[in-house]
Amino acid sequence: MKKFWNFIRNDEGERILRLEGPVDEDNFWGDEVTPSAFREELEAEEGDVTVWINSPGGNVFAAAEIYTMLCDHKGKITVKIDAIAASAASVIAMAGDRVLMSPVAMLMIHDPMTIAMGNAKDMEKAITTLNEVKASIINAYQKKTGLSRNKISQLMEDETWMNAKRAVELGFADEVLFTKKDGPETGESGGEKDDGKEIEATWKPYSTKAMGQRVLNRLVSAAEIPAVADEESVEAKDKPADVEPSEAGVIPEAEPAGTPVAQDETDLAESAEQAEETEQTDETVVDEVVAEESAADEDIADNGAADTEPAKPVIGMDGKTGDGAMPYEILKKQLDFLR
């Protein structure tokens, strides 16, 4: 007989039951020797028992019988999961008055499985049996966790793997092992107490499309900065020389409606002279601008190109930016490579 359990005592005299490896790798269901041997060793002594579990599961009926024996034992049962309690082993773990998990341990629950062969009626019978087995397993999970049967059924159907913290949250475990309780304010399972506040996520999902758009935006911004500077210099060049910097952009206040511009004939005459001078000045400025534009056109005709290249469009028809710093085809290939 190959045993998957072992009763020992630690240095403090505490009684320890270790369940390691597959539950009943050989046979348990229909075998009267294996469960009988386990029962004799368990009932050889009364008192508390600490059960350490490191098992991937196995025979569900063997697990059911061990679960029942532990629940019926005269003494406190403390279950400690040091690595894994999966499938049928998770059912045994539910027998603990307290279930503790190592911070690196895992607990897994899933729907029961079997192998069936035969005709349609045999398949239907196998399905009915599996449904009943699942219902019996849910009984053990619900007794421990207090969750609804529908919730547990869904967790089993999804084959749910739980780390220690998640198992405590769902009620499959009561505490995480080796958690300091003498530090700051702690919760039920030790460690830092949860203040109930949600932590705002500071990370954002990576997206190649978003990265490509950021690169394009940087190129556009870099090309627009010289264009803005050129426009400002042109505006500064066109401003009258006699305008003080502090007066630039100041809009004179409008005269109130009905206020006379000139009080007598002398004022009217002076206003007319000033208007005539202003008109002459404007005509002179217009002539100068026209002359400059004509000269610029002649230079373009003679030289074949203007002195300065236009800043826009940012990406020209040749696939380059205004300053020719980054060919568009190279950028496109880089973005395709990122995808």
Helices and strands as residue ranges (DSSP letters): E 5-9, E 15-20, H 33-42, E 49-55, H 60-72, E 77-86, H 88-93, E 98-101, E 106-109, H 120-145, H 149-157, E 160-163, H 164-170, E 175-176, H 208-238, G 245-247, H 265-303, H 328-338
